């Protein structure tokens, strides 16, 4: 499977084109995911016709333990991490919408994840959690957003005090 064929698109059993990585995500084959990520010629930017990245697949299918492997890959960028599928959902939005709290927890650990993302209809992460009646995720998001914003505020204050001292 390695070599020139790692990026080849093929029809999956779910009737849409996917790379080997996408198929591994769909069928929860974690060992294969790790092997694919180690392949030097592997293209992590492969996107399906519906706009799904490997992170979308992991988040959508509740495969929390694959998220750090994909998200921390040297080829991952914040742009790719926050890519929206054709329905306007990032991987984080999908995890929230599907009620996969473990995936949400893994995704928010990744540097560069957009906390303020909105769907094409203007729905925030909190809106999606409310719509899906996911109170545990809503509570978690609210707590983490407060911590995140307090951290940004603190960093800004540290930067201001550093500039004043100079």
C-alpha positions in Angstrom: 0.0 0.0 0.0 2.9 2.4 0.6 4.7 4.2 -2.2 2.9 5.8 -5.1 -0.5 4.4 -4.0 -0.8 6.0 -0.6 -2.6 9.0 -2.0 -4.7 7.2 -4.5 -8.4 8.0 -4.3 -10.8 5.0 -4.4 -14.5 4.3 -3.9 -15.1 3.4 -0.3 -17.8 1.1 0.9 -19.8 4.2 1.8 -20.0 5.2 -1.9 -17.8 8.3 -1.9 -14.2 8.7 -3.0 -11.6 8.6 -0.3 -7.9 8.1 0.2 -6.5 5.2 2.1 -6.4 7.4 5.2 -10.0 8.3 4.8 -10.9 4.7 4.5 -8.9 3.9 7.6 -10.7 6.6 9.5 -14.1 5.3 8.3 -13.3 1.8 9.3 -11.4 2.8 12.5 -8.1 1.1 11.5 -5.8 3.0 13.8 -2.6 1.1 13.0 -3.0 1.8 9.3 -3.6 5.5 10.1 -0.3 5.7 11.9 1.5 3.8 9.1 0.1 6.2 6.5 1.1 9.2 8.5 4.7 7.9 8.6 4.9 7.5 4.8 7.2 10.2 3.4 5.1 10.7 0.2 1.8 10.7 2.0 -0.4 13.8 1.2 -2.3 14.8 4.4 -4.2 17.5 2.4 -6.3 14.9 0.6 -9.9 16.1 0.7 -13.0 14.1 -0.4 -15.6 15.4 -2.9 -17.7 16.5 0.1 -14.7 18.5 1.6 -13.8 16.0 4.3 -10.2 15.9 5.6 -8.8 13.2 7.7 -9.6 15.3 10.8 -13.2 15.5 9.7 -13.3 11.8 9.4 -11.8 11.2 12.8 -14.1 13.7 14.4 -17.2 12.5 12.6 -16.6 8.9 13.4 -15.6 9.4 17.1 -12.0 8.3 16.6 -10.5 10.5 19.3 -7.1 8.6 19.6 -6.4 9.3 15.9 -6.8 13.0 16.3 -3.4 13.7 17.9 -1.6 11.7 15.3 -3.2 13.6 12.4 -3.3 17.0 14.1 0.3 17.0 15.3 1.6 15.7 12.0 4.4 18.0 10.7 2.4 18.6 7.5 -0.8 19.8 9.3 -1.5 23.5 9.1 -4.0 25.6 10.9 -5.7 26.3 7.5 -6.1 22.6 6.9 -7.1 22.0 10.5 -9.9 24.6 10.2 -11.1 23.6 6.7 -14.8 23.5 6.3 -16.5 20.7 4.4 -19.1 21.6 1.8 -21.7 21.8 4.6 -19.8 24.4 6.4 -18.4 22.3 9.3 -14.9 22.1 10.5 -13.7 18.9 12.2 -14.3 20.5 15.6 -17.9 21.4 14.5 -18.5 17.8 13.5 -17.3 16.5 16.8 -19.5 18.9 18.6 -22.5 18.1 16.4 -22.1 14.4 16.7 -21.7 14.5 20.5 -18.1 13.1 20.5 -16.8 14.8 23.6 -13.5 12.8 23.6 -12.9 14.1 20.0 -13.7 17.7 21.1 -11.2 17.4 23.9 -8.5 16.1 21.6 -9.2 18.7 18.9 -9.0 21.7 21.2 -5.6 20.5 22.4 -4.3 21.2 18.9 -2.6 24.5 18.3 -4.4 26.6 15.7 -7.9 25.3 16.2 -10.4 28.1 15.5 -12.6 28.5 18.6 -14.7 31.2 16.9 -15.6 29.1 13.8 -19.1 29.4 12.4 -21.0 27.2 9.9 -22.1 28.6 6.6 -25.4 29.5 8.4 -23.6 31.5 11.0 -23.9 28.9 13.8 -21.2 28.9 16.5 -19.8 25.8 18.3 -22.2 26.6 21.1 -25.2 26.9 18.7 -24.4 23.5 17.3 -24.1 21.9 20.8 -27.4 23.4 21.8 -29.1 22.3 18.6 -27.8 18.7 19.2 -28.8 18.9 22.8 -25.3 18.1 23.9 -25.2 19.7 27.3 -22.0 18.0 28.4 -20.2 19.4 25.3 -21.8 22.8 25.7 -20.7 23.0 29.3 -17.2 21.8 28.4 -16.9 24.4 25.5 -18.1 27.2 27.8 -15.5 26.3 30.4 -12.7 26.0 27.9 -13.6 29.2 26.1 -13.4 31.2 29.3 -10.0 29.6 30.1 -8.8 30.2 26.6 -9.9 33.9 26.6 -8.4 34.5 30.1 -5.1 33.0 28.8 -5.1 35.3 25.8 -5.9 38.3 28.1 -3.1 37.3 30.4 -0.6 36.9 27.6 -1.6 40.3 26.3 -1.1 41.8 29.8 2.3 40.1 30.0 3.3 41.5 26.6 2.1 45.0 27.6 4.1 44.9 30.8 7.1 43.6 28.9 6.9 46.5 26.5 6.5 49.0 29.2 9.7 47.8 30.9 11.8 48.1 27.8 
